[in-house]
Amino acid sequence: MSNRCQWVRLNRSWLFLGAVAVILATTLLAHSGFSDESAQIPETLAALLPDVLCNAQGNRVDDIQQWNKTVRPSLLELFSREAYGRPLPAAPVLAVLVEESQVARGGGAIRRQYRMSVGQGATLREIDVLEYMPHAPSTPPGVFIGINFLGNQSVDPDPEILITRAWLNNTKDGLVVDHRATEASRGAKTNRWPVDTILKSGFGLVTFCYGDVHPDRPDGRAESVLVALGRPAGGELESDEPGAITAWAWGVSHLVDWLFTRKDVDLKRLAVVGHSRLGKTALLAGARDERLAMVVSNNSGSMGAALSKRPVGEDVAAITKNFPHWFAPQLARWAGREQEMPFDQHMLLALTAPRLIYVASAQEDSWADPEGEFLSLLAASPVWQRSGLGGLPASSMPPVDQPLWGRAMGYHIRTGSHDLLPYDWEKFLEFANKNMPTVTTQ
């Protein structure tokens, strides 16, 4: 067999699967830029993906050590240049404990709140961190790092939890008014953060609000950690200037830096989990930070786990028009030209190898293209196979609510819509406890 790179051929029927459902999902047609012509996918586009084992010289690399030395750096460079922007530098860890309870959640947990500082003077930014740890564990727990949308107070109704001071997008239900979280937001997202389940599984939870790191609006740079880290506050930006997703991913790694200063957690059992745009963030954080033993993408969709060369759901034109601040300016130049892009999202997923990766979809979440998310994970499998851990154990998308797990790769599509639910957490935690002992970080 030639070791020259070829395009990865996937079963074309999979690439068309779900097109009818997408077209009929009228609730999604309201999204600007919705790709509603998926039944007319060009055959060449539907059949071809860049080979994830290919190096910059056009040769296939089958040895995992050589892949890590040659292909991995080139893929990181590719995504930095063409999609997410350059990585941000590390910063000194400055964390102050502002609140602690040894009897949280009925005495079964320790709750701590920290305030982390980045920059100084006019560029000072503060990140409020909420932590839950098991009470008196027999061994140090692993930790799931999660980013929340609504503020730490949305995780638990406990009145001692500080309400976020971050700028947030207003909501119709009164949880955010005048871009500030209200008292009504306390405990509003407990379904997304089943703290007791996480603790009983032997993990702690560390979370922060994404708005503390970068406000989720096009002009949010000036109030973000980007300026604290020496990046411009606005104006004409270089094509590879990092955006909000890179900033949020930096926030994850900054928490990892902080956890590495502690002795009360298992540093070989650190995981990151993110939903939707924060699922994209989790994937980028995991690609860049090999200290994370497990990376979880939940309903991350376009420019997350889903393939861009499969024109179903949100496309590059829509996402860069509606959310230009998430990405490097360069990505918008690929709008409508996905078939010409030298990368696709399976290559981002592959950057987690050989660590654990879990991609989760939702049956009614056509905008995120569940089939495209599964196919992306499948196309990334060869890297795990060459690591000796094996890839996905099947090449067909599993039935709803029936997870498909290998030793290091996991996938499920659950009943329901775009959300992060207790069912998802149950599967993430079960997969982590089953497989983390066999896989170590680099």
C-alpha positions as CSV (number, residue, x, y, z in Angstrom):
1,M,0.0,0.0,0.0
2,S,1.3,3.5,-0.9
3,N,2.1,5.7,2.0
4,R,1.1,8.8,0.1
5,C,-1.9,10.4,1.6
6,Q,-5.3,9.8,0.1
7,W,-8.7,11.4,1.0
8,V,-10.6,9.4,3.6
9,R,-13.7,7.9,2.0
10,L,-16.7,7.5,4.2
11,N,-19.9,5.7,3.3
12,R,-21.8,8.3,1.2
13,S,-25.1,7.2,2.5
14,W,-24.1,8.4,6.0
15,L,-23.2,11.8,4.7
16,F,-26.7,12.2,3.3
17,L,-28.4,10.7,6.4
18,G,-30.6,13.2,8.1
19,A,-30.8,15.6,5.2
20,V,-34.6,15.2,5.0
21,A,-35.0,15.7,8.7
22,V,-33.0,18.9,8.5
23,I,-35.1,20.3,5.7
24,L,-38.3,19.4,7.5
25,A,-37.1,20.9,10.9
26,T,-38.9,24.2,10.4
27,T,-37.9,25.4,13.8
28,L,-34.4,25.6,12.6
29,L,-35.1,27.5,9.4
30,A,-35.2,30.7,11.5
31,H,-31.4,30.5,11.9
32,S,-29.7,32.8,9.6
33,G,-27.7,31.0,6.9
34,F,-29.3,27.6,7.5
35,S,-28.1,25.0,4.9
36,D,-31.4,23.7,3.7
37,E,-30.2,22.3,0.4
38,S,-28.4,19.2,1.9
39,A,-30.1,16.9,-0.6
40,Q,-28.0,18.5,-3.3
41,I,-24.6,17.9,-1.7
42,P,-22.0,17.6,-4.5
43,E,-20.9,14.0,-4.7
44,T,-17.2,14.9,-4.5
45,L,-17.8,16.9,-1.3
46,A,-19.9,14.2,0.3
47,A,-17.2,11.5,-0.3
48,L,-14.0,13.2,0.7
49,L,-12.2,14.3,3.8
50,P,-8.5,15.1,4.5
51,D,-6.5,12.1,5.8
52,V,-5.9,12.6,9.5
53,L,-2.7,10.6,9.3
54,C,-1.2,12.9,6.6
55,N,1.8,15.1,7.4
56,A,2.6,18.4,5.9
57,Q,4.7,16.8,3.2
58,G,1.8,14.7,2.0
59,N,3.0,11.4,3.4
60,R,1.0,9.1,5.6
61,V,2.4,8.5,9.1
62,D,1.3,5.2,10.6
63,D,3.6,5.2,13.7
64,I,2.0,7.0,16.6
65,Q,5.2,8.4,18.0
66,Q,6.1,9.9,14.6
67,W,2.5,11.2,14.2
68,N,2.9,13.0,17.5
69,K,6.2,14.5,16.4
70,T,5.3,15.5,12.9
71,V,1.5,15.5,12.2
72,R,0.3,16.8,15.6
73,P,2.3,20.1,15.5
74,S,1.2,20.7,11.9
75,L,-2.4,20.2,12.8
76,L,-2.2,22.5,15.8
77,E,-0.6,25.2,13.5
78,L,-3.3,24.7,10.9
79,F,-6.2,25.2,13.3
80,S,-4.4,28.2,14.9
81,R,-3.8,29.8,11.5
82,E,-7.1,29.0,9.8
83,A,-9.8,28.8,12.5
84,Y,-9.3,29.7,16.1
85,G,-6.3,32.0,16.3
86,R,-2.9,31.7,18.0
87,P,-2.7,30.2,21.5
88,L,-2.5,32.6,24.4
89,P,0.5,32.6,26.8
90,A,0.3,31.2,30.3
91,A,-0.2,33.7,33.1
92,P,0.8,33.6,36.8
93,V,-1.8,31.8,38.9
94,L,-3.3,34.2,41.4
95,A,-6.2,32.7,43.3
96,V,-7.8,33.9,46.5
97,L,-10.3,31.8,48.5
98,V,-13.4,33.9,49.1
99,E,-15.8,31.4,50.6
100,E,-15.8,27.8,51.9
101,S,-18.3,25.4,53.4
102,Q,-17.3,22.0,54.8
103,V,-20.9,20.9,55.0
104,A,-22.2,21.8,51.6
105,R,-25.0,19.7,50.0
106,G,-26.1,18.3,53.3
107,G,-22.6,17.6,54.5
108,G,-21.6,15.4,51.6
109,A,-19.4,17.9,49.9
110,I,-16.9,20.7,50.4
111,R,-17.7,23.9,48.5
112,R,-15.1,26.5,47.8
113,Q,-15.2,29.8,45.9
114,Y,-12.1,31.4,44.5
115,R,-11.4,34.6,42.7
116,M,-8.6,34.4,40.1
117,S,-6.9,37.5,38.8
118,V,-5.3,38.0,35.4
119,G,-3.5,41.2,34.4
120,Q,-3.3,44.4,36.4
121,G,-4.5,48.0,36.5
122,A,-6.8,48.8,33.5
123,T,-6.4,45.3,32.1
124,L,-7.2,43.4,35.3
125,R,-9.8,40.7,34.8
126,E,-11.2,38.5,37.5
127,I,-12.6,35.0,37.2
128,D,-14.9,33.6,39.9
129,V,-14.4,29.8,40.3
130,L,-16.9,27.5,42.1
131,E,-15.5,24.1,43.3
132,Y,-17.2,21.1,44.8
133,M,-15.1,18.3,46.2
134,P,-16.1,15.0,47.8
135,H,-16.0,15.1,51.6
136,A,-13.2,13.1,53.1
137,P,-12.4,10.9,50.0
138,S,-10.2,7.8,50.5
139,T,-8.0,8.9,47.6
140,P,-7.7,12.3,45.8
141,P,-10.5,12.8,43.4
142,G,-10.3,13.5,39.7
143,V,-11.8,16.7,38.5
144,F,-14.2,17.7,35.8
145,I,-13.6,21.2,34.6
146,G,-16.7,22.8,33.1
147,I,-17.6,26.3,31.8
148,N,-21.1,27.6,32.5
149,F,-23.1,30.1,30.6
150,L,-25.2,31.8,33.3
151,G,-22.9,32.1,36.2
152,N,-21.8,29.9,39.1
153,Q,-25.0,30.7,41.0
154,S,-27.0,28.9,38.3
155,V,-25.2,25.6,39.2
156,D,-26.8,25.4,42.7
157,P,-29.5,27.4,44.5
158,D,-27.4,27.8,47.6
159,P,-27.6,31.5,48.6
160,E,-23.9,31.6,49.5
161,I,-22.8,31.2,45.9
162,L,-21.7,34.5,44.5
163,I,-23.8,35.8,41.6
164,T,-21.6,36.4,38.6
165,R,-20.6,39.9,37.8
166,A,-20.0,39.1,34.1
167,W,-21.8,40.6,31.2
168,L,-24.3,38.1,29.9
169,N,-26.8,38.0,27.0
170,N,-30.3,39.0,28.2
171,T,-32.9,36.2,28.5
172,K,-36.7,36.4,28.1
173,D,-37.3,34.5,31.4
174,G,-35.8,37.2,33.7
175,L,-32.7,35.3,34.5
176,V,-30.5,38.0,32.9
177,V,-31.8,41.6,32.9
178,D,-29.8,44.5,31.5
179,H,-27.0,42.0,30.8
180,R,-26.6,41.0,34.5
181,A,-27.7,37.8,36.2
182,T,-30.5,38.2,38.7
183,E,-31.5,36.3,41.9
184,A,-33.9,34.3,39.7
185,S,-30.9,32.7,38.1
186,R,-29.9,30.8,41.3
187,G,-30.1,27.1,40.6
188,A,-31.6,27.7,37.2
189,K,-29.2,25.2,35.5
190,T,-29.0,22.5,38.1
191,N,-30.0,20.0,35.4
192,R,-26.8,20.7,33.6
193,W,-24.7,20.3,36.7
194,P,-25.7,17.2,38.7
195,V,-23.2,17.9,41.5
196,D,-24.2,14.9,43.7
197,T,-23.9,12.5,40.7
198,I,-20.4,13.9,39.9
199,L,-19.2,13.6,43.5
200,K,-20.6,10.1,44.0
201,S,-18.6,9.0,40.9
202,G,-15.4,10.0,42.5
203,F,-14.8,13.4,40.8
204,G,-14.9,17.0,41.9
205,L,-16.4,19.8,39.8
206,V,-14.7,23.1,39.1
207,T,-16.6,25.6,37.0
208,F,-16.5,29.2,36.0
209,C,-18.7,31.5,33.9
210,Y,-17.5,32.0,30.3
211,G,-18.4,35.7,30.5
212,D,-15.7,36.3,33.1
213,V,-13.1,35.3,30.5
214,H,-14.7,36.8,27.3
215,P,-18.1,38.5,27.1
216,D,-20.1,36.7,24.4
217,R,-20.5,39.6,22.0
218,P,-18.6,40.9,19.0
219,D,-17.1,43.9,20.9
220,G,-16.3,41.8,24.0
221,R,-12.5,41.8,23.4
222,A,-11.9,45.0,25.3
223,E,-13.4,43.4,28.5
224,S,-11.8,40.0,28.1
225,V,-8.6,38.3,29.2
226,L,-7.3,38.9,25.7
227,V,-6.2,42.4,26.6
228,A,-4.8,41.2,30.0
229,L,-2.6,38.8,28.0
230,G,-1.4,41.5,25.6
231,R,-3.8,41.1,22.7
232,P,-5.5,44.1,21.0
233,A,-8.8,45.3,22.4
234,G,-10.3,45.8,18.9
235,G,-9.7,47.5,15.6
236,E,-8.2,45.8,12.5
237,L,-7.1,42.4,13.6
238,E,-4.5,40.1,12.1
239,S,-6.0,37.0,10.3
240,D,-4.8,34.7,13.0
241,E,-5.8,36.8,16.0
242,P,-7.4,34.6,18.7
243,G,-11.1,35.0,19.4
244,A,-13.4,34.1,22.2
245,I,-13.1,30.3,21.8
246,T,-9.4,30.5,22.2
247,A,-9.9,32.8,25.3
248,W,-12.4,30.4,26.9
249,A,-10.0,27.4,26.2
250,W,-7.2,29.4,27.8
251,G,-9.5,29.7,30.9
252,V,-9.7,25.9,31.1
253,S,-5.9,25.6,30.9
254,H,-5.5,28.3,33.5
255,L,-7.6,26.3,35.8
256,V,-5.4,23.3,35.0
257,D,-2.3,25.4,35.9
258,W,-4.0,26.1,39.2
259,L,-5.0,22.5,39.9
260,F,-1.4,21.5,39.3
261,T,-0.4,23.6,42.3
262,R,-2.5,21.5,44.6
263,K,-2.0,18.1,46.2
264,D,-5.7,17.2,46.9
265,V,-6.7,16.2,43.4
266,D,-5.6,13.3,41.1
267,L,-3.8,15.2,38.3
268,K,-4.0,12.1,36.0
269,R,-7.8,12.3,36.1
270,L,-8.6,15.8,34.8
271,A,-11.4,16.1,32.3
272,V,-13.0,19.1,30.5
273,V,-16.7,19.1,29.5
274,G,-18.5,21.7,27.4
275,H,-21.9,22.2,25.8
276,S,-22.6,23.9,22.5
277,R,-20.1,26.7,21.9
278,L,-18.4,25.6,25.0
279,G,-18.2,22.1,23.5
280,K,-16.1,23.6,20.7
281,T,-14.1,25.2,23.5
282,A,-13.6,21.9,25.3
283,L,-12.3,20.3,22.1
284,L,-9.8,23.1,21.5
285,A,-8.7,23.1,25.1
286,G,-8.1,19.3,24.9
287,A,-6.3,19.6,21.6
288,R,-3.8,22.1,23.0
289,D,-3.5,21.0,26.6
290,E,-2.3,17.4,27.0
291,R,-2.7,17.4,30.7
292,L,-6.4,16.8,30.3
293,A,-7.0,13.1,30.4
294,M,-10.5,13.3,28.9
295,V,-12.3,15.7,26.6
296,V,-16.1,15.8,26.4
297,S,-17.9,17.6,23.6
298,N,-21.7,17.9,24.1
299,N,-23.8,19.1,21.1
300,S,-20.8,21.1,19.8
301,G,-21.9,21.2,16.2
302,S,-20.3,23.4,13.6
303,M,-16.6,24.1,14.2
304,G,-16.9,21.7,17.1
305,A,-17.2,18.0,16.4
306,A,-19.4,18.2,13.3
307,L,-17.8,18.0,9.8
308,S,-17.7,21.3,7.9
309,K,-17.5,19.5,4.5
310,R,-20.9,17.9,5.1
311,P,-23.3,20.9,4.4
312,V,-26.0,20.0,7.0
313,G,-27.0,22.3,9.8
314,E,-24.9,25.4,10.6
315,D,-22.2,26.2,8.1
316,V,-19.1,28.4,8.2
317,A,-20.9,31.3,6.6
318,A,-23.6,31.3,9.2
319,I,-21.4,30.8,12.2
320,T,-18.9,33.5,11.3
321,K,-21.6,35.9,10.4
322,N,-23.5,35.4,13.6
323,F,-20.6,34.9,15.9
324,P,-17.5,36.5,14.3
325,H,-15.9,37.1,17.7
326,W,-15.6,33.3,18.4
327,F,-12.9,32.7,15.8
328,A,-9.8,34.1,14.1
329,P,-10.8,36.5,11.2
330,Q,-9.3,34.0,8.8
331,L,-12.1,31.5,9.2
332,A,-14.7,33.8,7.6
333,R,-12.7,33.7,4.4
334,W,-13.7,30.0,4.1
335,A,-17.4,30.9,4.2
336,G,-19.1,29.0,1.3
337,R,-15.8,27.3,0.5
338,E,-15.8,24.5,3.0
339,Q,-14.9,22.0,0.2
340,E,-11.6,23.9,-0.3
341,M,-10.6,24.0,3.3
342,P,-7.3,22.1,4.1
343,F,-8.8,20.9,7.3
344,D,-12.0,19.5,8.9
345,Q,-13.1,18.9,12.4
346,H,-12.1,15.2,12.6
347,M,-8.5,16.5,12.6
348,L,-9.3,18.6,15.7
349,L,-10.8,15.6,17.5
350,A,-7.6,13.6,16.6
351,L,-5.5,16.0,18.5
352,T,-6.9,14.5,21.8
353,A,-5.4,11.1,21.0
354,P,-4.4,8.9,22.7
355,R,-6.3,10.4,25.6
356,L,-10.0,9.8,26.2
357,I,-12.6,11.6,24.0
358,Y,-16.4,11.5,24.2
359,V,-18.7,13.1,21.7
360,A,-22.4,13.4,22.6
361,S,-25.3,14.4,20.3
362,A,-29.0,14.9,20.7
363,Q,-31.6,13.4,18.4
364,E,-33.5,16.7,17.8
365,D,-30.4,18.9,17.4
366,S,-30.3,19.0,13.6
367,W,-28.6,22.4,13.6
368,A,-25.6,20.7,15.2
369,D,-25.7,17.8,12.7
370,P,-25.5,14.7,15.0
371,E,-24.5,12.5,12.0
372,G,-21.7,14.9,11.1
373,E,-20.5,14.7,14.7
374,F,-20.4,10.9,14.7
375,L,-18.7,10.8,11.3
376,S,-16.1,13.2,12.5
377,L,-15.3,10.9,15.4
378,L,-15.2,7.9,13.1
379,A,-12.8,9.7,10.8
380,A,-10.5,10.5,13.7
381,S,-10.4,6.8,14.8
382,P,-7.2,5.8,12.9
383,V,-5.0,7.9,15.3
384,W,-6.4,6.0,18.3
385,Q,-6.1,2.7,16.4
386,R,-2.4,3.4,15.9
387,S,-1.9,4.2,19.5
388,G,-2.9,0.6,20.4
389,L,-6.1,1.6,22.1
390,G,-8.4,1.0,19.2
391,G,-10.9,3.3,17.7
392,L,-14.7,3.2,17.7
393,P,-15.9,-0.4,18.0
394,A,-18.4,0.1,15.1
395,S,-18.7,2.2,11.9
396,S,-22.4,2.6,12.1
397,M,-24.1,5.3,14.2
398,P,-25.6,3.7,17.3
399,P,-29.4,3.8,18.1
400,V,-30.7,6.6,20.2
401,D,-29.8,6.2,23.9
402,Q,-27.4,3.3,23.3
403,P,-23.9,4.6,23.7
404,L,-21.0,3.3,21.6
405,W,-17.8,3.0,23.6
406,G,-14.3,1.8,22.8
407,R,-11.3,1.9,25.2
408,A,-10.6,5.6,24.6
409,M,-13.4,6.8,22.3
410,G,-17.1,7.2,23.3
411,Y,-20.2,8.4,21.5
412,H,-23.9,8.6,22.2
413,I,-26.9,10.3,20.7
414,R,-29.7,10.7,23.2
415,T,-33.4,11.5,23.0
416,G,-34.2,15.1,23.2
417,S,-32.9,18.5,22.0
418,H,-29.9,20.8,22.3
419,D,-29.0,20.6,26.0
420,L,-26.7,19.1,28.6
421,L,-28.7,16.7,30.8
422,P,-28.2,14.3,33.7
423,Y,-28.3,11.4,31.2
424,D,-25.3,12.8,29.4
425,W,-23.4,13.2,32.7
426,E,-24.1,9.7,33.7
427,K,-22.6,8.3,30.5
428,F,-19.5,10.7,30.7
429,L,-18.8,9.6,34.3
430,E,-19.3,5.9,33.7
431,F,-17.0,6.1,30.6
432,A,-14.4,8.0,32.6
433,N,-14.4,5.5,35.5
434,K,-14.2,2.6,33.1
435,N,-11.4,3.9,31.0
436,M,-9.4,6.5,32.7
437,P,-7.2,4.0,34.7
438,T,-6.0,2.6,31.4
439,V,-5.0,5.9,29.8
440,T,-2.6,8.5,31.0
441,T,-1.8,12.0,29.9
442,Q,1.4,12.7,28.0
